[in-house]
Amino acid sequence: MQPSDEFTLDPDDWQGARALAHRAVDEAIDHLAGVRERPVWREPPAALHGFFDAPLPQQGAALEQVYREFSDKVRPYPMGNVHPRFWAWFMGAGSFTGALADFLAAVDGSNLGGGHTAPALVDRQVVRWLREMVGLPDSASGTLTNGGSAANLVALTVARNAKAAEAGVDLRAAGVAALPRPLRFYASDQAHSCHQKALEVLGLGHAALQLVPCDGAQRMALDALQAAVARDRAAGAQPAAVIASAGTVNTGAVDDLQAVGALCRREGLWFHVDGCIGALLRIAPAHRHLVAGIEAADSVALDPHKWLHAPFDVGCALVRDAQAHHASFALHPAYLEQHARGVAGAAYLSDYGIELSRSFRALKVWMTLKEHGVEAFGRLIDQNIAQARHLAARIEAEPALELMAPVATNIVCFRHRVAGGDEVAHRAFNTEILLRVQESGLAVPSDTTLAGRHALRVAIANHRTRRADLDLLVDAVLRIGRELG
Ligand SMILES: *Cc1c(COP(=O)(O)O)cnc(C)c1O
């Protein structure tokens, strides 16, 4: 080709780019291999904030310099969830292979909204594998999303539209104003907040979400669910769907999926399972019985960036009725033509969700599942649950500590006792312990409130954690408790 005065974003010097990329990989591997030796979390220093106030760059700088800014100013202050002693909220710990896959996916650059491409075949294969792990039939459909909130939103959209159709309303055409009776969704009072957000986004308002109380094990109380459905019917509403939790965020409790499923069939309700935490219990040999009945769900949301340790982000929605799923999202304007041949000669994956442009996030799940096999991930889930039991036993053996909830799976809620202290005193004392533990860099648990009572919370979804790491946490809590006492 002739020389040209046009320019490109490609490096002028591919050899230099190659050398820098090799260095970046070497340093990334050092970073990951040495993760245990570093603090879990460090506060970004006040002086650093000014650096991020710099204005929009008008002129470019050498990649070398940009990379140095990343390694000096960004890399040292991460969330910490790749560290063996990170147990806050509920996150996976990532993996090297997943990170490598994200790089390779970005280099490939495909947009997975549509297209007859091998990356799209990878995406569809990963969805099929996830469906098989959860036990939905071959005929079910699914889509990868950026996470569990989006996956739940996709599934609840299909549920809403299917129930509107039963009431004679084409919801995509007529909108929620055309519903003859208000739709009602049911979830336990321990369900994730994303369901409220989903119903708000779906135009139903969070008044459409009935929170059902739990039994002593933090599982949705079936008689209360039954009563709420009857009450709504009597009041002229249309009960539409039950959102069962397979693993609650607060305590890891799993609703009785068989009983909820049976109730849904009896009452003609959509049976959705929020399995962002626990759908994958089904691949864990020692605990799969906890999610018996999930395979009967009309839809399931799950989160490969949690217990499959894919780097953020990747979630998945699965829907039993593929036709209803497609009917909720398919849309083909003139510029999204489908052809029998050519680059558009395959089903559009965008027909199963709200995103048109979609990343090649499937690759990280595909590569890690191929590398380790599904069995390894099941054993890791069992390992995390065994570690939670170990932690619970240590807490029960310490007179200064108390467990705050039964340990159903991998989440442990506890607190340090304050002799003669009321709830306010306990909250203040334990919050100070929590913040000191985090600020010391030793470990990162989080906290929550269970029926008005504050608790420290340890959610072990981490393939790097060892029992000895949990012992270090217990020792630190006791030591700080003595210092404060
Ligand atoms: C994490 C989680 C969600 C939300 O998923 P994101 O991936 O954070 O969007 C929903 N439900 C449950 C039970 C979760 O644990």
The ligand as a Gaussian input file, in Angstrom:
#p B3LYP/6-31G(d) Opt

LIG

0 1
 C      -24.859000     -10.001000      43.983000
 C      -26.310000     -10.282000      44.025000
 C      -27.193000      -9.628000      43.164000
 C      -26.755000      -8.527000      42.260000
 O      -25.808000      -8.963000      41.351000
 P      -24.733000      -7.951000      40.731000
 O      -23.869000      -8.871000      39.957000
 O      -24.039000      -7.305000      41.894000
 O      -25.486000      -6.980000      39.906000
 C      -28.514000     -10.019000      43.192000
 N      -28.958000     -10.953000      44.039000
 C      -28.138000     -11.573000      44.898000
 C      -28.688000     -12.617000      45.818000
 C      -26.792000     -11.254000      44.925000
 O      -25.969000     -11.874000      45.785000

